């Protein structure tokens, strides 16, 4: 193989092919840098005054390297023309094309069939002109992951690409590489972020809906802004359609993100009745909007709005979104975080009328976090002004209340020993109601509170080893806690107070102090001692830190004062968490009555995971005199493209299998995921006993 490395000189061979050494001696020195050139075959074209390199041809000029099957270099213009596997690199950037030209001095390039980008988004163009910093593509295609007929893409007459960003586009159409049908008015995108945030489709059947076809699409409108819509076609009900929006941007250092979904349908099917037994009208719709925004370094704005025309709209058409939240909330909150305080305004509205809601129109609140004052003591303050309203519901009338509320407390931590801390606390709460009951125009309630918090910390270490569970030594953290609060007049004046912020049903222990209770309008006399026991077991981790093996937490109250029917000792609450290995996790919550040794509640989840091939989750939900259900979720990976899934829920009380779900998950190339799912249901329910779905989802990019 003949290898010739030449320093290109101001003029080439004057007559015939001379040796490089003799030629260099005859010609004057050049003022500008000259490239290094290499080729297995090197000739000089006297007609075009160009050096021609063929066979693994390469030209290097500073940080720029060009390789191709053939390269022609012109000294007069200090430029190269290359054909066949054109690859131009500049530092960490790389361009691949069929052929083109590049000016080594100006950095201007003109190429055909160029491809640039970074995984998973790429751009190709029939012709491209520009520099490494900015290029204009003509007849361009922007595609995702792989250049296949099923890959989503955008066609454009012209696209401007600048420093990893698509900053402008003209003549835009979106579709698959096999065809483009939808036009886009504008396109701008950062290649380091997602291009399409959502595209999914579903085909299936339910007896209540008939044959169904659903589609969700979000298209780029501007940087960080995706607009589109959701559509559902149901042979037994009609067509549901609604606009949608998703956004995530940073403006002047503030992050803004949120989403909006909606739907409307003229429902011509069997609508049945709502949760109140009322007939559901044919015109049905919903709107859901969430928004989060930071304002400077200390401010924030959070919004959530949910409008449902009836209680069953999402249950009928969007069941996966219905079951986690069956009574939607709508609010707006803005907050400012000072050095040691929080100032907030909270507005809660209630656009729905099928459940009750405590509206705040609004509530303005100031919270002073625990702050050192003198002699080792700390104080805290919380003050709020709220206009409250609760809608009429069933037999309960509408309620309104204007309320000022404030709490001030002081505490003094005392270290009795390095392992024992004792903190006496004292505080008072003042609440003024402008609209009182019981023939009073207003009412003011004052409450005093005293108590203490005590905590003991002990540690034991044991040189125990177990190679099977990768245990290298044990450490036991033992922490008993004892808290007491006394507020004997917390229940005063109930007959004068509109009970809007009242206690709600919960199986967990409520906050102990009157400072932390949210049921301000429905307080009980307080004389309670709370005992807690926290245990944690740890071992040395392989990375040099610690790994938690297990935790056991117990808590219970002893009530010196109590409501009628309450026992002195509350239910005992127990939480257990066991994680002896990365592939095994057990979590248990149990509540039992110690006087009768009766178990009131038991919830647990046992998770086994093989990251590469399978996972199983066995869980139970038991509530005395209410329900007892066991569920099993299973996933098994067959290969790189297929995975089987299953879900079973069994009702012990009624001896029936409430749900059986069998599915197959398939990956199509690098672009699409397809799920085939069949479900069988049992028991009285609004949903049908059988459902079959085929869901197609575009992998995020």
N, C-alpha and C positions, 0 to 999 in steps of 0.2 A: 504494500500500500504506500502510495506516495503522499507524504504530508508536507504541505508548504504553509508556513506561517509568515505572513507578510505584514509589514508596517506600510499601510497605503500611503503613497507619496503624491506630491502635487500633480504629477503627470505619469502616465503609464508608459510602457515600452514604446519607444519612438520608432523602432524598426525591428520587428520580430520579437521573440521571447529572449530576454537577457536574464542573466543571473540576478537574484535579488541583491546580492552584495555589490555588484558592479553598478547596478541601477541606482542604489542608494548613494553611492559615491558621486554620481554624475549630477544628481538633482539637489536643489537648495533645500534647507530645512524649512519645515512648515511652522506656522505660528500657533495653530489650533491642535487639540489632541486628535489623534487618528485611531481608528478602531483596529482591533486584532481580528484577522479573518482566517478561517480554516475550511478546507474541503478536501475530500479524497481526490477530486479532479478540479484543477484550478487553471483557468485560461483567461486571456485578455481579449475582449471584443473590441478590435480597433475601430469598427464602424460606429459603435455606440459609446466608445470611450468608457467602458465599464469592465470591472473585474468580475468574472463569473465563477461562482463556487458551486460544485455539485457533489452529492454524496455526503450525508452527515454534515451539511454546510452549517457554519456557525459564524456569526459576527458579534463581537463583544465591544461595547463602548461604555466605559465606566460601569455603572450598575445595570445597564441595559444589555440583554443578551437576546439575539434572534437566531432561531434554528428553523431550517426548512429543507426541502428536497433540493431546491435551487435558489441561490441568492445572487443578485446582481447589484454591485456597489458602484455608485457614481461619486467620484471625488469632487466634481464640479459643484454638486448640490449637497454633498455629504449625506446622501440618502441611500436606502436599500430598497430593492424590489424583490419580493420572495414569492415562490409558488410551491404548493404541496406541503401540507402539515406545517403551516405557519404558526410558530409559537414564539411569542414575545413576552419576556419577563423583565420586570423592573423591581428589584428588591423582592418583597413578598407577593407582588401582584403578577398575574399571569393572564395572557390573552391567547386564545386558540382560534385560528381561522383557516380558510382554505388558501387564500392568497392576499397580498396587499403590499403597501409601501409604508416606509417609516423614515422620517427625517431625523437624523441623529442630532442635529443642531437644535431644531425647533421643537422636537418631540411630537410633531403632527403625524398622525397615521391615517391611512385610507385603506380599508380592508373589505373583503367580501366573506359572507357567512361566518361572522365572528360569534363567539360564545364567551360570555363572562358571567360572574356571579359567585355565590358561595352557597353550599348546601343549606337548605334544600331548594333555593330559588335561583334560576338561571335565566339569562337573556340571550337570544340569538337575533341576528339581523342580516338581511341580504347584503346591505352595504352599510359601513360605519365610517364616520369621519370625526376626528377630534384628537384629544390627548389622553394620557392616562388619567388626568384629573376630570375631564368631561368628554363624553362621547355622545354623538347623535346617531341613533339607529334608524334605518329606513326599512319598512316592511319587517317589523320586529315581532318576536314571539317571546312572551314571558311565561315560563312553564315551571312546574313543581316537581321536584325530586327526580323524575325520570322522563325521558322523551319518548312517551308511548301514546297511543291513540286514546287511551282512557284517562290520561293525565290532565287535570285542569290547567287552563292556560288563558292568556290574554293576548289577542292580536292587536297590533297598533301600526298605523301608517308611519308614525314617527314617535320615538321615545328618546328623552334626554336622560343620560345616566351620569351622575356626578358623585364621586367619592363614596361609592357603596350605596347610593340612593338613587331611586328613580324619581326625578323631580318634575317631570312633565310628560304628557302623552297626548297624541292626537289620533283620531279615527280608531277609537278603542272598541273592541268586541271581546266578550268573555264566553268561554265554553270549554270543550275538550279539544285536545289536539286533533281529534277527528272531525271537528266542526265547531263553529262559533256563531251564536245566534243573538246574544244579549249585548246591547250597546251600553258603554259607560261614558258619562259626560266628562269625567275627569279622573286622573289617576296620579297618585304620588305615594311613594312607599320607601321605607328604610329596609334594606335587604336583611338586616339583623333581627327584624321583628316578623311576626306572623303576617302572611299575605291574606289568606282567607281564615277568619277566626271560627267560622262555623259553616258547614254544609252537611246536611244529613237528610236521609229520606227513609220512609217506611212504607211497606206494603203488607197488609194483613187482613184479618177478618175477626169481627166480633158480632154476635147475634144482635146486640142493641144498636150497633153502628153500621152493620153490613160490611161489605168490602170497603177497605179504607186505603187511601194513598195520602201520605203526608210528606211535606218537604219543608226544609228550613235552610235559608240562604242568607249570608251576610257578605256584601261586596264592599271593596275599599272605595270610599268617597274622598277622603283626605287622610293625611298622616294620622294614624291612630283612630280613625273613624270608619266604622263599617255599618252600612245600611242595607236593609233588605226586608224580608218578610217571611211569614210562616203561612202555609196553606195546607188545608186538609180537605180531602174529598171523601164523603161517606155516603154510600149508596142508600142507606136507610134514613139519613138525616139531612143531607145537603152539603153545602160548601162553607167551610170556615176559613176566613182570610184575615190577615192583619199585618200592619207594618211592624218592623223590628229595627232595633238600633243597638250597637255596641261600640263603646269608645274607651280609649285609654291614652291620654296625652300628658305631656308635661309642658306647662305654660309659665314662663318666668320663674322656673324652679318649683312650681306647685303642681302636684300630680292630680289628675282628674280621671276618674274611671267610673263606668256604670253601664247599664244595659236597660233596654225597654223591649217588652214583648206584648203582643195584643192579639185579639181575635174576635171576630163577629160571625154569627151564623143565624140564618133564618131556619130554625130547627123544625122540620116537618115530620119528625119521628115521634116515638113514644117517650115523652119527656118525664112522665110520672110527676112526683111531688118533691118539694124541697124539704129541708130538715125540720121545718115548722108545719109540714103537712099541707102547704099551699101548692096549687097547681103552678107549674113552671111555664112562663110565657114562651112564645115562639121566638121572639127576638132575644138573643142571648149573646153576651159579650164579656170580655175581661181585659184589663190593662194592668201590667206589672212593670214597675220602674224602680231601679235601685241606683244610687249615686253616692260616691265617696270622693271627697276633695280635701286636700291640704291647703291651708291658707297661711303662707309664710312658714316660719319655723315653729309656730306655736298654735296656729288655728286649724280647725277642721270643720267640715260640713258633711253631714250624712243624711240621706233621704231614702225613704222607702214608701212607695205608694202602691196599693193593691185595691183595684175595683173589680168586683165580681157581680154580675147582674143577678145571680142566684147562687145558693150554697153548693150546687152540684155541677156548675159549669166546668170546672177543672177536673172534677171526679169523672165526668163523662168523657171528656176529650183529652185531658192531660193528666192521667191518673198518677204517673210517677212524680209529678210536682204537687199533687194534691195531698197525698198521705203524710208527708213530713210536716206540713203546715195546713191545718184544716180551718183555722180561723185567722185570716191574714191581717197584718198590721199595717198602718200607714202613719208615718211620722216624718218630722224634719228636726234635726238637732245640729246646732252650731256650738262650738266650744272653743275657749281660749285657755291655754295652759300657761299660767304665770310661773314665777320662780318656785312658789310653794303654795299655789292655789289654782283652782279651776273656776272659770266663769262660763256658764252655759245657758242656752235657751232651747227649750224642748217643746215642739208642737206636735200633738197627736190628733188626727182627725179620723172620722169613721164614715167612709163612703158607703159601707154595706149595712144592711138592716136585718140580717139573719142571725146575728149574735150580738151580745153586749160588748161595749168597749168603753173604757174610762178615757174620755177625751181631755186633752190639756190644751187650753186655748189662750195663751201658752203657759208653760212653767219656766220661770227664770230662777236660776240657782247659783249660789256662791258656795264653794267648798274650800275651806282652809285646811290643808293637810297637816298632820301632826307636826308641830313646830316647837323647838326648845324655847322655854321662857326663862326660868330661874331655878336654881337649886336642883338641877337635874330633872325638872318637871317638863312635861309637854302638854300643849293644849291643841284643841281642834274645834272647828266651827263649821256648821252647815246651816244655810239660810235659804229659803225659797219662797217665791210668791207664785201661786197657781190659780188659774181660772179653770174649774173642772166642770165637766158635763157628762152625764151617762144617759144613753137613749133608753126609752121605754122598751121593755122586752117581756113578752108573755103577760104575766100578771103584775110585773114590777113596773112602777111608774117612772117617768123621767125624773132625773135628779140634777141639780145644779149646786155649785159651791164655789165661793171665792175664799181662798185660804192663804194665810201667812204662817210659815212654820220655821222655827229655828232651834238648833241644838248646839249647846256649848259643853265641852267636856275637858277634864284635866286628868292626867295620869302621871305617875312617878315610878319608873322602873327602879327596883332595888335588887342588887346582886348580893343575895345572902351568902352565896358560895359560888365558885367558878362553875358549878354544875346546877345551880338553883337560882331562878329569877322569880321575884314576886313584884307584881305591879298593882297597887291600889288605884281605882278609878272612881271618878265622881262626875256627874253631869246633870244637866237640866234641859228640858224641852218645853218650849212655849209655842202654842198653836192658837191662832185667832181665826175664827170663822165669821165672815161677814154675813152669810146667809145661814142662820141657825134654825133649828127645828124647835118644837115645843113652845110655840107662841113667843119665842125670843127673837129679837132682831139680829143679835150677834152673840157670840160666845167665845170666851178665852179659856183655854185649858193650860195649866202649868203642871209639869211632872218633874220630880227629882229622882235621881238614880245614883246608887253607890254600889260598889262591888270590887272585885279583884280578878286578876289573871295570874296564875302560877304555872311555872313550867320547869321540869327537871330534865336534865340531859345526861345520859350515861352511854358509854361506849365500851364494847368488849371486842377483842380481836382473838382469832383462833387460827393456828397454822394448819388448816385442813386443806387437803388437795384431792381433786377428783378429775382425772384426765378425760373421762367420758363427757362430763359437763363443763370441762375447761374451767374448773374452780381452782384458783391459786390463792388460798387464804380466805378467811371469812372475817367480816366486820359487822357487828350488830349495833345499830343505833336505836336506843331505847328512850322514849320521850313521853312520860305521863304529863297530862295537862289538866288543870282544874280551874274552872271559871265560875264566878258567882255574880248575879245581878239582883238588886232589890229596888223595885219601884212600885210600892204598894198602891199608889193612886193612879196608875197608868190607865185604868178603865173608867175614870171619872168622866161624867158629862156625856155618856153615850146617847142619851135621849135627845140631846140638843145638836148632835153632829150628823150631817148627811154622810152616810157611810158609802163613799165612792171608792176610796183606796182602802179596801177591806182585805181580810185574809182569803187566800185561795187554797184550793185543795193541793196538798203536797204530802208525799210520804217521807220526806227528808226532815231532819231537824231544822227548825227555823233559826234565823239570826237571834242571838241571845240578848244583845243590848238594844234598848229602845232607840239608840242612835242609828242602828243599821236596819231596823224593821221598816218595810215599805207599806205595811197596812196601818198607816198613820191614823185613819179614821175608825179603826176597829182594834184597839189595843186591849190587852188583858192585864190585870194586876200581876206584877212580876216579882217572884221570890223563888229563884231557880238556881240550882247548882248543877253545872255540867262537867262531866268527867270524860276525858279523852285519853286514848292510849295509842301511840304511834310507834310502830316497829318497822325497821328497814334492815335488810341483809344485803351486803355488797361483797364483791370480790375484785381482785386486781384484773384489769382489762389488759389485753395483749398490746395495746398501744401505750401503756404506761399509766392510764387513768384508772377509773373505777367503773364497774358494771353492776347495775342493780339486779339482784337475783329474786327478791321477794319483798313484799310490803304487806303489813297487817295493821289496819286502823279500826279502833272501836270507839264508840261514843254513845252516851246516854245522859238523860236529864233526871234530876230529882226535884219535883215541884213541891215546895212548901205551901204555895198557894196555887189553886187550880180551878178550872171551870167545872160545873156539874158534870159528872160522868167520867172525868179524867182520873187516872190513877196517879199515885205519888211518883212512881217510877215510870218513865217513858219506855217506849220500845228501844231495844238495843240495836244500834246500827253498826254493821261490820262491812268493811271493804277489804278484799284480798286481791293482790296482784302478784302473779308468779311469772317470771321470765328467765328461766334457767338457761335458755339457749336462744339464738336468733330465730330458730325455726319453731319455737313453742312459746305460746302466750296464753295465760289463764287469768281472767278477770271475773270477780264475783262480788255482788252486792247482796247483802242479806239483812232483813229486819225481822226481829222476833220479840215476842212478849215474854219477859223473864218470869212473871208471876205464874203464867199457865204453860210456859215452854211451848207456845204455839208459834209456828213460823208464819209471819204475815206477808212477807215478800221475799222472793229469790230471783235474781237475774244473774246469769253468768254467760260467758263466752269463752270457748276453748278454740284456739286457732293453731293449726298445724300448717307449716308452709315449707315447700321446696321451691326456692325461687325460680328454678329452671323448668320444673315440670308440673307441679300440682300444689293446690292449697285446699284446706277444708276448715270450715267454721261451724261449730256446733254451739247453739245458744238456747237459753230457756227464758221464759217470762212467766213468773208466777205471782199472782196477787190474790190473797185469800178472799173467798166469796165472789171472785170476779172472773179470773181466767187463769189458765195454765196451758202454755203452748211451748212446743219445742220446734226448733228450725235447724236445718242443715243446708249450708251452701258449699258447693264443691266445684272445683275447676281443675281440669287436666289438659295439659298441653300435649297434643299428638306429635306435632313437628313445628317447623318455623311458620307454617301457614295456617294450621288448624288447631282449635282448642274447643273442648266440650265443657259445658257448664250445666249445673243442675241446682235446683232449690226445692226444698220440701218443708212444709209447715204443718205440724200435727197438733190438733186440739185434744188434750187428754180428757177434759170434762165431757166432751160430746163424742169422743171416740171417732173422730173423723179427720181425714187429711184435708186441711183447708186449702192447700195449694200444692200443686206439682208443676214445676217448670223445667223443661228440657231445651237446651240450646246448643248451637254450634257456631263458633266464632271463626271467621275466615279472613285472612289478610290477602288482598289482591295487590301484588307488587309492593311498591313503597308508598302507595297513594291512598288506597281504600281499605276500609274494614267493613265486613258484612256479618251480621248476626241473624241467624235463623232461630226462632224461639216459638215454642208451643207451651201453653199454660192451661192447666185444668184446676178449677176452683170448686169448692163444696161449701154448703151452708147457705143460710139466707143472706143475701147481699144484693146491692144494686148492680154490681158487675155481673157479667154473664159467666156461665160455668166453663166456657172454652174461649181461648183467644190464640190466634196464630199471627206472628209478625215476621217480616223480613226487614231488617234495618240496615241501611247503607250509610256509612259515615266517612266523610273526608278527613283523613289524618291532618292534624293542625299543621299549618305552615304559613 
